[in-house]
Amino acid sequence: MRKGQHKKNLTDDECNNLVQHLLTRCTSSGKLPKGVADDIGKLFGCTPTTVRRIWRRAAADLSGNKTICATVQQRKKGQSGRKRMYTDIPERIQAIPQSRRYCFRSIAHALNIPKSTLHVYFKRGVIAKYSSVLKPALTESNKVCRLNWAIKHVTDIDGAKYFDPMNDTVHVDEKWFFMTRLQKKVYGAPGEKIKQRSCKSKRHLLKVMFLSAVARPRWDEAKGQCQSNLIRTTPGTIIGGQLQKLFMDELCERQRHHPPVSACPDLARIPTANAGFHLFVGSAEAASNATMMQELGIGAVLALGTKALSEVETVSIDILDMEQAFLMQHFDACFAFLHRQEQRHVPTLVHCVYGQSRSAAICVAFLMHSEQLSLQQSYDRVQAARPCIYINSGFLSQLALFEAMQCQLLGSSPAHATVSAVSPVRRRSWLT
């Protein structure tokens, strides 16, 4: 036994067995050979001194059948040793709510008992440990929906079934961090029945909301390392998603009553904080009207989804007017062009085919980024200049995401390469 190791109190049966072992190895004169006490002590987990003391107490009769003449039972009577300071620990623990029994620190605070003392009682078996696993309360329709979602991601290649690796997918959604863990340790009294924790779904616990964009990890050739799958996570509020939906519904309802394009001028000026910079939004027809362009002094054009139709400096960006189109990946190029013209005080026209969706969405995003306006403020300013705008719901959702990201460009983040690598992007759910 090592120095400082706790001594073991042998039971009555262990003492008898110890003496029986010694009878088989002792000499005819009743002496123990050298090393026997050490071997027996290791076998029973006690010191050689304890082995010799029990042997002397046995006073074995070595004549004939070698019998034990004296009792070797323990001399400690009843409950010996240090008495327990707390005898009602199990009852007091059961009186504590289960929500406060997930760690010793919380239990110690509730019982007003030192944490080290609780550890001692736990080792003695006074306190038991249980596993509390959260079980989803799924309905039959929930299970069918989950199964159908998994089946849709299974592809058949040469007769073999493969699951979609989702390398061409970016998931942009509200991220909820659980206020409680799915599995927790609960301490209680031995034999106590722990309350089962349950909820309708593991994905709908009480949580804190963040807006996140994630994709599959990708290898970054420039850095020579694997890029993280997390693109960005921005904190929100618990009811932020509901307010965002209400705002999106309001915008969609306002757009349903927009005047026709024919009732609006082909070109409109959007007020900006920089008085020396004139920003115009319009249609492709306005961009092809050289006389109007010359009268307004427009010297730069940002064409979205159309070819260059004027002789002035023009940048063409291929953007489809579709809900699933990833508009945010073009913010870097569009904003860089507009900021460059703003510094030069060159009147600039942003146009698409009809001047309703793509050009309006870029102008709204530019105002949000350059003047730190909210989505609603920027939208109201663009709509006041050109009432016939009609931004599709996919672009509106991405503008809401851009606002949640505090109007920071993807290019300012090292994860920009991860976003660019997933084109074309499948639209999962820009806003839930």
C-alpha positions in Angstrom: 0.0 0.0 0.0 1.4 3.4 -1.0 2.2 6.0 1.6 -0.7 8.2 2.4 -3.2 5.8 0.9 -6.5 5.4 2.8 -6.4 2.2 4.9 -9.1 -0.4 4.2 -11.3 -1.8 6.9 -11.5 -5.5 6.3 -14.8 -7.2 6.9 -15.2 -10.3 9.1 -15.3 -12.7 6.0 -12.1 -11.0 4.6 -10.3 -11.5 7.9 -11.3 -15.2 8.0 -10.2 -15.7 4.4 -6.9 -13.9 5.1 -6.1 -16.3 8.0 -7.0 -19.3 5.8 -4.5 -18.1 3.2 -1.8 -17.7 5.9 -2.4 -21.3 7.2 -1.5 -22.6 3.9 1.8 -20.7 3.8 3.0 -20.6 7.4 5.8 -22.9 8.8 5.3 -25.7 11.2 6.3 -23.5 14.1 3.6 -20.9 13.2 5.9 -18.3 11.7 5.3 -16.5 8.4 8.1 -16.8 5.9 9.7 -13.7 4.6 7.5 -11.9 2.0 4.3 -13.8 2.8 2.8 -10.8 4.7 3.5 -8.5 1.8 1.9 -10.9 -0.8 -1.2 -11.4 1.3 -1.5 -7.7 2.1 -1.5 -6.9 -1.7 -4.1 -9.6 -2.2 -6.5 -8.2 0.3 -5.6 -4.5 0.0 -4.1 -4.0 3.4 -0.7 -3.4 4.9 1.7 -6.2 6.0 1.4 -4.9 9.6 -2.4 -5.6 9.5 -1.7 -9.1 8.1 0.6 -9.9 11.0 -1.7 -8.5 13.6 -4.6 -10.6 12.4 -2.4 -13.7 12.4 -1.3 -13.1 16.0 -4.9 -12.6 17.0 -6.0 -15.9 15.4 -3.7 -17.9 17.6 -3.9 -20.8 15.2 -3.5 -24.4 16.4 -1.0 -25.9 14.0 -1.3 -29.4 15.3 -3.6 -31.7 13.4 -6.0 -29.9 11.1 -4.6 -26.4 11.7 -7.7 -24.6 13.2 -8.2 -21.0 14.3 -8.4 -20.8 18.1 -9.5 -17.1 18.5 -12.0 -14.9 16.7 -10.6 -12.6 14.1 -13.8 -10.5 13.7 -13.6 -6.7 13.6 -13.5 -5.1 17.0 -15.3 -2.0 15.9 -18.9 -2.2 17.1 -21.8 -0.5 15.5 -21.4 2.8 13.6 -17.8 3.7 14.2 -15.9 6.6 12.8 -16.8 10.2 12.2 -20.6 10.8 12.4 -22.4 12.4 9.5 -23.0 16.1 9.9 -26.1 16.0 7.6 -28.5 13.1 7.9 -31.4 14.4 5.8 -29.5 15.1 2.6 -31.8 12.9 0.3 -35.0 14.6 1.6 -33.5 18.1 1.3 -32.4 17.4 -2.3 -35.8 16.2 -3.4 -37.3 19.4 -2.1 -35.1 21.4 -4.5 -36.6 22.1 -8.0 -35.0 19.9 -10.7 -34.0 22.9 -12.7 -31.5 23.7 -9.9 -30.0 20.2 -9.6 -27.8 20.1 -12.7 -24.5 20.8 -11.0 -23.1 20.5 -7.5 -22.5 24.3 -7.3 -26.2 25.0 -7.7 -27.2 22.3 -5.2 -24.6 23.5 -2.7 -26.0 27.0 -2.9 -29.6 25.8 -2.4 -28.7 23.6 0.6 -26.2 26.0 2.0 -23.7 23.2 2.2 -20.0 23.3 1.0 -19.6 21.8 -2.5 -16.8 19.5 -1.3 -19.1 18.1 1.3 -21.6 17.2 -1.4 -18.9 15.4 -3.3 -18.1 13.3 -0.2 -21.7 12.3 0.2 -21.9 11.5 -3.6 -19.0 9.1 -3.3 -20.7 7.4 -0.3 -23.8 6.8 -2.4 -26.0 9.3 -0.5 -26.5 11.3 -3.7 -27.3 9.6 -7.0 -26.7 10.8 -10.6 -29.2 10.4 -13.4 -29.2 11.2 -17.1 -32.0 13.5 -18.3 -32.3 13.2 -22.1 -34.7 15.6 -23.9 -37.3 13.7 -26.0 -38.9 15.5 -28.9 -42.7 15.4 -28.9 -43.1 14.8 -32.6 -46.5 14.2 -34.1 -47.1 11.8 -37.0 -47.2 14.7 -39.5 -43.9 15.9 -38.2 -42.3 12.5 -38.8 -43.7 12.4 -42.3 -42.3 15.8 -43.1 -38.9 14.9 -41.8 -38.9 11.7 -43.9 -40.1 13.5 -47.1 -37.3 16.2 -46.6 -34.7 13.4 -46.4 -36.1 11.6 -49.4 -35.9 14.8 -51.5 -32.1 14.9 -50.9 -31.5 11.4 -52.1 -30.3 11.1 -55.7 -30.0 8.0 -57.9 -26.7 7.6 -59.8 -26.3 4.5 -61.8 -28.7 2.6 -59.6 -26.9 3.6 -56.4 -28.5 5.9 -53.8 -26.5 9.0 -52.7 -27.4 11.7 -50.3 -27.0 15.3 -51.6 -23.7 16.7 -50.2 -25.2 20.2 -50.4 -22.0 21.7 -51.7 -24.0 24.3 -53.7 -26.1 25.4 -50.8 -25.9 28.4 -48.4 -28.3 28.2 -45.5 -29.3 31.7 -44.4 -31.7 31.6 -41.5 -32.4 32.7 -37.9 -30.1 30.7 -35.6 -31.5 29.9 -32.2 -29.2 29.1 -29.3 -30.9 26.9 -26.7 -31.4 28.2 -23.2 -31.2 24.6 -22.0 -29.1 21.7 -23.1 -30.6 18.6 -24.7 -28.9 16.3 -22.1 -28.1 17.2 -18.5 -26.9 15.4 -15.4 -29.3 15.6 -12.5 -28.3 14.8 -8.9 -30.8 13.4 -6.5 -31.5 10.8 -3.8 -31.0 7.1 -4.5 -34.1 5.6 -6.0 -35.7 9.0 -6.7 -37.7 9.3 -9.9 -36.5 12.2 -12.0 -39.0 14.2 -13.8 -38.9 13.8 -17.6 -38.2 16.9 -19.6 -40.1 17.1 -22.9 -41.0 19.6 -25.5 -42.8 19.6 -28.9 -39.5 19.7 -30.8 -35.8 19.9 -30.0 -35.6 22.8 -32.4 -38.1 25.0 -30.6 -36.8 25.4 -27.1 -36.6 28.7 -25.3 -33.7 30.3 -27.0 -31.8 33.4 -28.0 -32.0 34.4 -31.7 -29.1 35.0 -34.0 -29.2 35.4 -37.8 -26.6 33.2 -39.4 -25.4 32.1 -42.8 -23.6 28.8 -43.1 -22.3 26.6 -45.9 -20.2 23.5 -46.3 -16.5 24.0 -45.4 -14.3 24.7 -48.4 -10.6 24.7 -49.1 -9.1 28.2 -49.4 -6.3 28.0 -52.0 -5.0 31.5 -51.0 -4.6 30.7 -47.3 -3.9 27.0 -47.7 -6.4 26.0 -45.1 -10.0 24.9 -44.8 -12.5 27.8 -44.6 -15.0 27.7 -41.7 -18.5 26.8 -42.7 -19.8 29.8 -40.6 -20.1 32.8 -42.8 -21.5 35.2 -40.3 -23.7 35.3 -37.1 -25.4 38.5 -36.0 -27.3 38.7 -32.7 -31.0 39.6 -32.8 -33.9 39.7 -30.3 -36.4 37.0 -29.3 -39.2 38.7 -31.2 -37.0 40.1 -33.9 -38.1 37.4 -36.4 -41.8 38.1 -35.8 -41.3 41.9 -36.3 -39.3 41.2 -39.4 -42.0 39.1 -40.8 -44.6 41.8 -40.1 -42.5 44.4 -41.8 -41.9 42.1 -44.8 -45.6 41.5 -45.1 -46.3 45.2 -44.9 -43.8 45.9 -47.7 -45.3 43.2 -49.9 -48.8 44.5 -49.3 -47.6 48.1 -50.2 -46.0 46.8 -53.4 -49.2 45.1 -54.5 -50.8 48.5 -54.9 -47.9 50.2 -56.8 -48.8 52.3 -59.8 -48.0 50.9 -63.3 -44.7 51.6 -64.8 -46.3 53.8 -67.5 -47.6 56.1 -64.8 -44.1 56.8 -63.5 -41.3 58.7 -65.3 -38.6 56.6 -66.9 -36.0 58.0 -64.5 -36.1 59.4 -61.0 -33.6 61.0 -58.7 -33.1 59.6 -55.2 -32.1 62.1 -52.5 -28.8 61.2 -50.8 -26.9 62.7 -47.8 -24.2 63.8 -50.2 -25.7 66.9 -51.9 -23.0 66.7 -54.6 -23.9 63.2 -55.7 -27.0 62.7 -57.8 -28.3 59.1 -57.8 -30.9 58.1 -60.3 -33.0 54.9 -60.7 -34.8 54.0 -63.8 -35.5 51.6 -66.7 -33.4 50.4 -69.7 -35.5 52.8 -71.9 -34.2 55.7 -69.9 -30.6 54.6 -70.2 -31.0 54.4 -74.0 -32.4 58.0 -74.2 -29.2 59.9 -74.9 -30.9 63.3 -74.9 -32.3 62.8 -71.4 -29.0 61.4 -70.1 -27.2 64.5 -71.5 -29.7 67.0 -70.0 -29.3 65.4 -66.5 -25.5 65.2 -66.9 -25.4 61.5 -66.1 -21.9 60.4 -66.6 -22.0 56.8 -65.2 -24.4 53.9 -65.5 -24.8 50.7 -63.4 -26.7 48.2 -65.6 -28.3 45.3 -63.8 -29.2 42.3 -66.0 -29.0 44.3 -69.2 -26.2 45.3 -71.6 -24.7 48.7 -71.8 -27.1 51.0 -73.6 -25.3 54.3 -73.4 -21.9 55.7 -74.3 -21.0 56.9 -70.8 -19.0 54.8 -68.3 -21.0 51.7 -67.7 -20.7 48.7 -65.5 -22.9 45.7 -66.4 -23.7 43.1 -63.7 -25.6 40.0 -64.6 -28.4 39.6 -62.0 -31.6 37.7 -62.7 -34.9 39.0 -61.4 -35.7 35.8 -59.6 -36.5 35.2 -55.9 -33.8 32.5 -55.7 -31.1 34.8 -57.1 -28.3 35.6 -54.6 -28.4 39.4 -54.8 -26.0 39.9 -51.8 -23.0 38.6 -53.7 -23.1 41.6 -56.0 -23.2 44.2 -53.3 -19.4 44.6 -53.3 -19.1 45.4 -57.0 -22.1 47.6 -57.0 -21.2 49.6 -53.9 -17.6 50.1 -55.1 -18.8 51.5 -58.4 -21.3 53.8 -56.7 -18.8 55.0 -54.1 -16.3 55.8 -56.7 -18.8 57.9 -58.7 -19.9 59.6 -55.4 -16.3 60.7 -54.7 -16.0 62.1 -58.2 -19.4 63.8 -57.9 -20.6 62.1 -61.1 -24.4 61.7 -61.5 -25.1 58.0 -61.8 -28.0 56.0 -63.1 -28.9 52.5 -61.7 -31.2 50.7 -64.0 -32.6 47.3 -64.9 -35.1 46.4 -67.6 -38.2 48.1 -66.0 -36.5 49.9 -63.1 -38.7 48.1 -60.5 -36.9 45.2 -58.8 -33.2 44.8 -59.3 -32.3 48.5 -59.6 -34.5 49.5 -56.7 -33.1 46.7 -54.5 -29.5 47.9 -55.2 -30.4 51.5 -54.4 -32.1 50.5 -51.2 -29.1 48.5 -50.1 -26.7 51.3 -51.1 -28.6 53.8 -48.9 -28.6 51.3 -46.0 -24.8 50.8 -46.4 -23.7 54.4 -47.1 -26.0 56.3 -44.8 -26.6 53.6 -42.1 -30.4 53.7 -42.7 -32.8 51.0 -41.8 -34.5 48.9 -44.5 -37.8 50.7 -44.0 -36.2 54.2 -44.2 -34.2 53.3 -47.3 -37.2 51.7 -49.0 -39.5 54.7 -48.2 -36.9 57.0 -49.8 -36.6 55.0 -53.0 -40.4 54.5 -53.3 -41.0 58.2 -52.8 -38.7 58.9 -55.7 -40.1 56.1 -57.9 -43.5 54.9 -56.7 -43.7 52.0 -59.2 -40.9 49.9 -57.7 -41.7 46.3 -57.0 -38.9 44.3 -55.4 -39.4 40.6 -55.4 -39.8 38.8 -52.1 -36.4 37.0 -52.4 -34.6 40.3 -52.7 -36.6 41.8 -49.8 -35.6 38.9 -47.6 -31.9 39.4 -48.5 -32.2 43.1 -47.7 -33.6 42.2 -44.3 -30.7 39.8 -43.8 -28.3 42.6 -44.9 -29.9 44.9 -42.2 -29.5 42.1 -39.6 -25.8 41.9 -40.6 -25.5 45.6 -39.7 -25.1 46.4 -43.4 -21.6 44.9 -43.5 -20.4 43.6 -46.8 -19.6 39.9 -47.3 -16.3 41.0 -48.8 -15.2 42.5 -45.5 -15.2 39.0 -44.0 -12.7 36.2 -44.7 -15.6 34.0 -45.4 -16.4 35.9 -48.6 -14.7 33.2 -50.7 -17.0 30.6 -49.1 -20.1 32.5 -50.3 -18.7 33.0 -53.8 -17.9 29.3 -54.2 -21.5 28.2 -53.8 -22.9 29.8 -56.9 -25.5 29.0 -58.1 -27.2 29.2 -54.8 -30.3 27.3 -53.8 -32.8 29.3 -51.9 -33.6 27.4 -48.8 -35.2 30.0 -46.6 -33.9 33.6 -46.5 -36.5 34.5 -43.9 -38.4 32.1 -41.7 
